[in-house]
Amino acid sequence: MRFSRVAFALWLGGLGVAGCQTDYAQLPTFSAERRLLQAVVEIPAGTTHEQVYDPATKAFRRIQRAGQDRQVEFLPYPGNFGFVPGTHTAPGRGFPTGRPLGVLVLAESQPAGTTLEVLPIGMLLLDVVGSLEAIVLAVPARPSQQILPEATTWGEFTRNYPAAKEILRQWFQHRGNPGEVRIVGWKDEKYALQQIRAAMQ
């Protein structure tokens, strides 16, 4: 008799067997077999609700501001936002001990907790209320998951999809309160890899 994954999970739950929670914070920065960069999705593409992974509870929790769940008061996320495991940035913006390096995976929407092998194609540098924020721009390494098939480098992305870069610029500048976010610059995939390696714990 064959069980679906959901039926199997319910069956185990009925027996009192708890499922294991993935500790995303302990995942390697690069996959073991193919040595490709990994990205953990926190906020799926197409949503306005913001959440982060909490390594203390090994769960995803909503970001709050003044006791309310924070929500983008603009268009939904244009990609899957998350973090590069095994990296660490300087403290700032509500994260007194710092947090992993941010990543935006340009792909169809993926559920929170999805871990993807990705190709870094560049980096976006933001000034967010006086704090520098670096975000890796990436595409899935698996060709079948790529929605921008001719964008595996910064040069290809800007040459073949200039409107996509403009959409990202507009979205990041308008996702917060007026004047809160300023674009500092754009960097290529080599710079992104340098910053990833520098942020590895």
C-alpha positions in Angstrom: 0.0 0.0 0.0 1.4 3.4 -1.0 1.0 6.5 1.2 1.2 10.1 0.1 3.5 12.3 2.1 0.6 14.1 3.8 -1.0 10.8 4.8 2.3 9.4 6.0 2.9 12.6 8.1 -0.7 12.3 9.6 -0.1 8.7 10.3 3.1 9.4 12.2 1.4 12.2 14.1 -1.3 9.8 15.2 1.4 7.5 16.6 2.9 10.4 18.5 6.0 10.6 16.3 7.1 14.2 15.8 8.6 15.4 12.6 12.1 16.8 12.6 12.5 20.6 12.1 15.1 21.7 9.7 17.7 24.0 11.3 18.2 26.3 8.3 20.8 28.4 10.1 23.1 25.3 10.2 22.9 24.6 6.4 26.1 25.0 4.5 26.6 28.1 2.3 27.4 25.9 -0.7 25.8 22.5 -1.4 28.0 19.5 -0.6 27.7 17.7 -3.9 27.6 20.4 -6.6 29.3 23.2 -4.6 26.5 25.6 -5.6 25.3 28.6 -3.5 22.2 27.8 -1.4 19.3 30.1 -0.6 16.6 29.6 2.0 13.3 31.3 1.2 11.6 33.3 4.0 9.2 35.4 2.0 7.7 33.8 -1.2 7.4 35.9 -4.4 4.0 37.5 -4.8 3.2 38.2 -1.1 3.3 41.4 0.9 3.6 39.7 4.3 7.1 39.9 5.8 8.6 37.1 7.9 12.0 35.9 9.0 13.5 32.6 10.1 14.1 32.5 13.9 17.0 30.1 14.6 16.1 29.9 18.3 12.7 28.4 17.6 13.6 26.9 14.2 10.4 28.5 12.8 9.4 31.4 10.6 7.8 34.3 12.4 6.2 37.5 11.1 8.2 40.7 11.4 6.3 43.1 13.6 6.4 46.9 13.8 4.6 48.6 16.8 2.9 45.3 17.7 1.5 44.7 14.2 2.5 42.3 11.5 4.6 44.2 9.0 3.3 44.2 5.5 4.7 45.9 2.4 2.3 48.7 1.4 3.2 48.5 -2.2 3.3 45.8 -4.8 4.1 42.2 -3.6 7.7 40.9 -3.5 9.0 40.5 -7.1 11.1 37.4 -6.1 11.6 35.0 -3.3 13.4 36.8 -0.5 15.4 34.9 2.0 19.0 34.4 3.2 22.3 32.7 2.4 22.9 30.1 5.2 26.2 30.1 6.9 26.7 33.8 6.5 26.5 36.7 9.0 26.2 40.4 8.6 26.8 43.3 11.0 24.1 44.2 13.5 21.4 46.7 12.5 17.7 47.4 11.7 16.1 45.4 14.5 18.7 42.6 14.4 21.1 43.4 17.3 23.2 40.4 16.7 23.1 40.6 12.9 21.5 38.2 10.5 22.5 36.2 7.4 23.2 37.8 4.1 19.9 38.6 2.3 19.1 37.1 -1.1 16.4 37.7 -3.7 15.8 34.6 -6.0 14.2 35.7 -9.3 11.9 32.7 -9.9 8.3 31.5 -9.5 7.0 31.6 -6.0 8.5 29.1 -3.6 7.1 28.2 -0.1 8.9 29.5 3.0 11.5 27.0 4.0 12.4 26.0 0.4 16.1 25.6 0.0 17.4 26.2 -3.6 20.7 25.9 -5.3 21.2 29.3 -7.0 23.6 31.2 -9.2 24.4 34.7 -7.9 24.1 37.2 -10.7 24.8 40.4 -8.8 24.3 42.4 -5.7 22.1 45.3 -4.8 23.4 47.8 -2.2 20.8 49.8 -0.3 20.8 52.6 2.3 17.9 51.8 4.6 17.5 54.6 7.1 21.2 55.1 7.3 22.1 51.4 7.4 23.9 49.7 4.5 22.0 46.5 3.3 23.5 44.2 0.7 21.2 41.8 -1.1 22.4 39.0 -3.4 20.5 38.8 -6.6 20.2 35.2 -7.8 18.5 32.8 -10.2 17.9 29.1 -9.7 20.8 26.9 -10.8 18.3 24.3 -12.2 17.4 25.4 -15.8 13.9 24.1 -15.4 13.3 26.6 -12.6 14.7 29.6 -14.4 12.3 32.3 -15.6 15.1 34.4 -17.0 16.9 31.8 -19.0 19.5 34.2 -20.4 20.6 35.8 -17.1 23.2 33.7 -15.4 25.6 36.7 -15.1 25.2 40.4 -14.3 26.1 41.3 -17.9 23.4 39.0 -19.3 20.8 40.2 -16.8 21.3 43.9 -17.6 21.7 43.3 -21.4 18.8 40.9 -21.8 16.4 42.1 -19.1 16.9 45.8 -18.5 13.3 46.3 -17.6 13.6 43.7 -14.8 16.4 45.7 -13.2 14.3 48.8 -13.4 11.4 47.0 -11.8 13.6 45.9 -8.9 15.0 49.5 -8.5 11.4 50.9 -8.3 10.2 48.2 -6.0 13.0 48.5 -3.5 12.8 52.3 -3.4 9.0 52.2 -2.8 8.6 49.2 -0.5 8.9 51.3 2.7 8.0 54.7 3.8 8.9 57.6 1.4 12.6 58.4 1.5 13.4 55.4 3.7 15.3 53.4 1.1 18.0 54.7 -1.3 19.8 52.7 -4.0 23.5 52.9 -3.3 24.6 50.8 -6.2 24.6 47.6 -8.2 27.4 45.1 -8.4 28.2 42.0 -10.6 28.4 38.3 -9.7 32.1 38.5 -8.8 31.5 41.1 -6.2 28.5 39.2 -4.9 30.7 36.0 -4.4 33.4 38.1 -2.7 30.8 39.4 -0.2 29.3 36.0 0.3 32.7 34.5 1.1 33.5 37.4 3.4 30.3 36.9 5.3 30.8 33.2 5.8 31.0 32.2 9.5 
